[in-house]
Amino acid sequence: MDKDKKYKAPQGTVALVIVYILLIIALWGSAYLTMLSRGVTG
């Protein structure tokens, strides 16, 4: 019976990690676009 059961990550944890990664990408993207609009990178 144990061989039929495969390890699965808790769904809540997976969702939290995905939300966390998306939040970081959004924040860095916002900072980058702000820098571009102010002409800092040029």
ZIPELIN-V323812 format. One record per residue. N is the residue number from 0. RES is the residue in one small letter. PHI is phi in degrees with one decimal (none if undefined). Layout:
N | RES | PHI
N | RES | PHI
//
This chain:
0 | m | none
1 | d | -67.3
2 | k | -69.9
3 | d | -75.1
4 | k | -85.7
5 | k | -103.9
6 | y | -66.5
7 | k | -126.8
8 | a | -69.5
9 | p | -57.9
10 | q | -62.7
11 | g | -63.6
12 | t | -66.2
13 | v | -61.0
14 | a | -63.4
15 | l | -64.2
16 | v | -64.5
17 | i | -63.2
18 | v | -62.4
19 | y | -62.5
20 | i | -64.5
21 | l | -63.0
22 | l | -64.9
23 | i | -64.5
24 | i | -61.4
25 | a | -65.1
26 | l | -67.9
27 | w | -65.2
28 | g | -62.8
29 | s | -64.0
30 | a | -63.5
31 | y | -65.0
32 | l | -66.0
33 | t | -63.8
34 | m | -62.9
35 | l | -63.0
36 | s | -67.8
37 | r | -88.1
38 | g | 77.5
39 | v | -71.2
40 | t | -78.5
41 | g | -92.6
//
